[in-house]
């Protein structure tokens, strides 16, 4: 068995994002994708400077954009000042300079700004020109680019370094200061105040800035999949299909980079030539079109051997003219002038030996919308629907391949199920010539809630567990992925709650637990049982009950049984701001963690056959990202409930005062196993894995004195020879 511990940076940066009520979802995704350990406070005005503690982070990101002008608490400002004075990194965005000018930014934080606004003026849609091309913050970025965001007309303070300016005023856009101790980076960008999403350029600037502030070397954007999403920010809520698709691709072991909204991508950055497949999601937020020249970029990419996966509504957008004729030439299908649309179909596999339908059942139902398309002459229909309607169609184009999935994803707020997720994974690997993902079993099956799944899957993969993803829980039909092919099921009922389970899904969960399988369920499951969204049979599985409606937030989680395996590696107390329900433990259950009023927060029972754990945490409903404690709880609970081998986390640290400045790798070994540390110096196929000399390292600690900034590590675990 080989367990992986990848990181896109040599050390794992610990980042605290203080949000502005919207922008944080995009910044968090970019940093998490790059390997950072990210904790988010959704609104900087809510942070008390204590929980979470600034001492636990290398970098603080202060986002002042969508909701600017809020009052920061005195203790929060003091914590930020102390963090920088102690050598910690800080990233600040516009409108901090404007707020400093208006007097709404706390004076202690205003003094940290590398810039000053003399008159409070601002502009938008600037062209960013790099003035210091060798600086790490602009690694991989072009010499200039355009961004629709707003920015302030500011000037640099003395003894600061200007990395980029705008083309009109010469205004500093990226400025670095070390005047207050640690390094402070100012990004003159108003986040999602002007635009409902963030461009790939500003996302990469955050990644590079965090790498710079933590002594890492930023890496150029590259990977297996370039994702063009259909998301938008609506009243501070991220809506779209990307979270479900991203979770499925990552669970399959694919390295994914998001370019943001498909309509914002300029075709230049990220460069598609650095990827095997482009996945174009055109479902929830459709009809926006591509920027001028992007269709030609995609045509050249596929013609040169790249893969392209497109979803419906692309055929509809071609017919309506929002996608141009160049893009139309790529399509495996057309939508005739008078053809219409439908919703809810039986999907029937017509080419069962084809890799795009590998591991899928021969037939399944899906409630999503589709278009009445027709295949082009050189296309092959792999899955059909009513009256032989093409639902999955593939065609060659030059040296590449294009796959059309006649599925509108989360349009009309449908939950994307396990079959659709697997189709996207299969299509992406097939089109790009990547190794096929042909697994039909895993340690844990994750059923998502539309946002929490990426954090949970990252934690599980980081602990060395093999993961299947069944889509959003209301989209899982109980048939695929097969519950019985897993040791545990993680049901995330948080961000999107109250959606209900399909009848077959509830039956599958009940039978799975009855036969000894492990179930880990989050809040709002007990609330949904109370409201009737989940049936009584599912309610009988839970170790808690909720007699009447009642909820709270920001509980102090207090451990009552510190020796229990579910609580391994956790402190005696913590708080992360999440919501919880006023549940009561059943008589046959054990409470492992409770709040100060005795409300059960972690409860376990084996009364239903298998082990069931209830985590009274609303996932990303109240908070934007899962904190370190709940991520560890998820790993521990899944491992315990599924009777899996204890998960092993490979951590990387740089010990102070050690001659030779080694990279120290640490993990918790178990008797009877040999642990070999392997490394490679890049993610591409040309980089081979090598054993670190001197192994096996059964003490759980080894120093690598020959490390490179881009080195990646993994553990190979084998039973000790008799």
RACOR-V445916 format. One record per run of one state. SS is the DSSP state (~ for helix, > for strand, _ for the rest). FROM is the first residue (numbers start at 0). TO is the last residue. If there is no record, write none. Layout:
SS	FROM	TO
SS	FROM	TO
//
This chain:
_	0	0
>	1	4
_	5	12
>	13	17
_	18	18
>	19	19
_	20	22
~	23	32
_	33	35
>	36	40
_	41	41
>	42	42
~	43	45
_	46	52
~	53	55
_	56	57
>	58	61
_	62	72
~	73	84
_	85	87
>	88	92
_	93	94
~	95	101
_	102	105
~	106	109
_	110	113
>	114	115
_	116	120
>	121	129
_	130	134
~	135	137
_	138	142
>	143	151
_	152	153
>	154	155
_	156	158
>	159	165
_	166	170
>	171	176
_	177	182
>	183	186
_	187	198
~	199	212
_	213	223
>	224	228
_	229	230
>	231	233
_	234	235
>	236	238
_	239	240
~	241	250
_	251	254
>	255	260
_	261	270
~	271	273
_	274	275
>	276	279
_	280	292
~	293	302
_	303	305
>	306	310
_	311	312
~	313	319
_	320	323
~	324	327
_	328	331
>	332	333
_	334	339
>	340	348
_	349	353
~	354	356
_	357	361
>	362	370
_	371	372
>	373	374
_	375	377
>	378	383
_	384	384
~	385	387
_	388	388
>	389	396
_	397	398
>	399	404
_	405	409
~	410	412
_	413	415
>	416	416
~	417	430
_	431	440
>	441	447
_	448	451
~	452	461
_	462	465
>	466	471
~	472	474
_	475	481
~	482	484
>	485	490
_	491	501
~	502	513
_	514	516
>	517	521
_	522	523
~	524	530
_	531	534
~	535	540
_	541	542
>	543	544
_	545	549
>	550	552
_	553	555
>	556	558
_	559	563
~	564	566
_	567	571
>	572	573
_	574	577
>	578	580
_	581	582
>	583	584
_	585	588
>	589	593
_	594	598
>	599	604
_	605	610
>	611	614
_	615	626
~	627	640
_	641	649
>	650	652
_	653	661
>	662	665
_	666	671
>	672	679
_	680	688
>	689	690
_	691	699
>	700	703
_	704	710
>	711	718
_	719	721
//
